[in-house]
């Protein structure tokens, strides 16, 4: 089995000074992209949620996927089929004339609206980014196809470090986990890959979900160096304030990790936990001694 998707790198040149406040790069980019993409893909008369044309609308397919077609039983809120990767912009100010970039991973590969994406990213630069709506110019776009094998590696892994790069929240049952115990981390990574593959790819994973989950519980956490980050976003549609905080830092694990590593490798691209669409839940795998 594999997990396949498209990854883009968009390079911009700042025409004015652009500020990316701490905790906000993913939120800023997602909001600007959503407005520009809707303008590129919809008519001016589109009423938004509940539009009768949603099943054939490219904007709805990306931003309101639950309105396009039925999904797996019990899945109320569909994950959007993309994430932004812009952690290095966190808290940075880009001066006029300076270039910057961000990555955009797209998990819907059946019929991606690439022309509308290109138009939207070009237009969102003209509309401006950040609190001051600073103008930027699209310079280049790099695209590549990525395929992550979900088969266990031939080389055994007994130890693993995981860096939580952006604020992360993991649910355990109906509650938020106080720390990323491996059983919880693996379950959320596996379920996210499975959901994206089911909704936007070739179908659900053919694996022993229960058995793998039980085996993951035996992996021990040997280090937990985390701190909480407070951040919030304001909905442009409702005006409500929503928390987009969580923990960042490093956790280390020890045990029979080999069969689980591929799912965490995929999670480096998908993110893990709540609100991945706002740039949360980005992780990177560290040393494997």
N, C-alpha and C positions, 0 to 999 in steps of 0.2 A: 504494500500500500504506500501511496505517496500523498503529500499535501501540496497542491500546485496552485500558483497564483502569479500575478504580475507585480513587479516593483518598479516604481518610477522615481527618478531624482529630478526635481525642478530647481533650476538655478536662476536666481533673480539678481538684478542690480538695483540698489536703492537709489531712487532719484531724490529722496529726502531722508532725513533721519528717522529711522524706524525703531520703536521701542517694543520689546517683548517682556512685559513684567513677569516676575517670578511666578511659576505655576500656570502661565497663560499661553505659551506658544501653540500648543495643540488646540486649545479653545479658540484662539484668534484665527488660526488657519482654517479650522473646520467651519466657523461661522462665516468667514469671508467666502470660502469655497461654496458653501450651501447657497448663499444669496446669488453668486455669479452663475452657479450651475442651474439654479432654477430659472434664471433669466435666459440662459442659453437653451434650455430644454422645454420650457413651458410657455404657454401664451400668457399675455398680460391679464386675461380674464380668469386664469386658473384660481379656484377658491382654496386650494391647498388640501388639507386632510379631508377626505370624503369626496374628492373629485371623481366624477363618473369615468374619466379617462385614465384613472390610475393604473389599471391592468396593462395598458400599452405605453405608459409614460416612463421615460428613461429617468427622470428626476425621482419619481415615486419608487422606482425599482431600487435606487441607491439610498434615498433618504427616508422613505416610508415603505420599506419592503413588505411589511405585513399586509399592506393594502393591495398588493399585486397578485398574490396567489396564496392558497392555503399552505401551511407548513406543518411541522411535526406536532403531534398531539401534545397539548400541555404547554406549548411554547407561546406565551402571551406576547412578549416583546422580542421581536427579531433583532439580532445584532446587525448593524449596518455592515455592508461588505467591504469596508476599507478602514485603514488607520493612517494617521499622520505620524511621522517620526521626526521630531524637531527638538529633542531634549537639549541639544547643544546651544539652542537659542534662548534657553531659560535664563531670564534676568539680563539678557544682553541688549545693547543698543548698537544698531548698525548705522554707521554714518553714511551720508550721501556719497555716492560713487563706489561704495563698498559692495562686494557681492556676498550673497548668502544662499543657502540651499536648505531644502527639506525633502524627506522621502515620503512617498505615498504608496502604500501597499493595497492592492485591489484583489479581493478574493472571489469576485464574480467574473469568471473567465468565459462564460457561455456566450455572451453577446455584449461585451463591455462598450459603453458609449464613448469611445476614445476621442472622436471628433468634438463632442460636446465638452469632454473633460479639458481638452487642449484650449478650447475657446473660453471656458470658465476660468482656467488658471491665468490666461492672458488678461482677461477682463478684470479679475479680482485685483490685479496689480494696479490697474488704472483707478479702481475705486478706493484703493488705499488699505493699509494694514495697520493694526495696532490702535491704541487709544487716540492718536492724532490723525489717523487715516492717512498715513504717509504713503505717497505714491512709489511704486516699484515697477520694474520692467522685467518681463520674462526673457531670459537670455538663451537658455537651452533646456532640453528635456532628454533624459536618458531612460530607456526602457529595457527591462530584461525579464525573461521568464524564469521563475524559480520553482524547483521541485525538491521538496524535503522528503527523504525516505523515512518512513515510520517503522522500518525494520530495526531490530536490535543490532547494535554494532558488534563486530567480531571481537573487538578488544574490550575486555571487561572494565567496567567503571565501578570503583568502590567508594570514591570520594568526589564531591562536587560542590563548587561554590556558585551561588546565584546572586547577582547584583540586581537589586530593584532600583532601576534608574529614575523612574517617575513615580509619583504617588500611587500606591497600590492598595486595593481593598479586596480581600478574598472572603467569600461567604462560606460558612460552614453550617449546613442546615439552613435555618432562618436567621442566623446571626452572623455578624462580621467576626472573622477570626482575629484573635488578639495578636497572633504571630503566624508566620507562614510554615506551620508544620508540614512535612513533606507530603503526607497523605492528602491534605487539603490542597496544597499547591499543584500536585500532579492531577488531582481530580478536576480542578478548574482548567488546567491547561488541556487535558484530554477532552473535556466536554466542549471547550471553545473550538478546538480543531474539529471535533465531530459535528458540531452545529453548523459551522461554516461550510464544511464539506457536504453536509446533508442539504443545506439550503441553496448553495451556490456551486457545488461541484458534483462529483460522480455519485455521491451517496454516503450513507453512514459508514462508520468504521466496523469492520468485521473482526471484532476482538472480544475477549472475555472481560467485559467491563467490571463485573463484580470481583473476579479473581485478581485482576491487576490492581484494583482499588485496595483490596485486602493486603496484597503484597507490599504496596506502597506504604501502608501504615507501619511496616516494620523498619523503614528507613529512619535513622535517628538524626535529629538536628544537633550538631556539635558546636555551633556558634550562631549567635543571633545579635548582630550589631545594627539595630534599626533606630530610626527617629521618625516622629510624626511630622507631617507637613500640612499646614493649613492653607487652603486655597478655595476660591469660590468663583462661580460664573453666574452671570445674569442672563436669563432667557430673553432673547430679543422679541419672542412671540408673546410671552406672558408677563415679562418683567420680574418674575420670581428669581430669588437667589438660591442657587444649588451648590452644595459642597462638592468640590472635586479634589479633596485632599486625600491623604493616606500615608502609608509608611514608605520610606526609602532606606536603602542601606544594603547590607550583605548578610546572607545566611549561608551556612555550610552544612553539608549533609554527609552521612556515612552509612553504607549498607550495600545491598545488592541493587545497584542503580542502573545496570546496563539496559534493561528493557524500557526504562522510563525516559532515558536521555533524549531519544528522537522527538518525543512530544514536547519536551522543554526547548529543544532546538527550533521546532515549529513555533512555539510560543514566543520566541524572540522576534518573530515577524508579526504575529497576531496580537500580542499583548495578552494579559491574563487578568481576570477579575472584573470588577465593575467599571463601567464608563470608559472602556477602551477607546471609544470614538472621540473622546476629548483628550487623547494622548496619555491617559493613565495606564498603569500596568505594564510599562515597558521593562523588560528584563534582559539581562545578558548573562551568559554562562561564563564562569571564570575557570580557575585552575581545576584540573581533574587529576590530582596526584595519585 
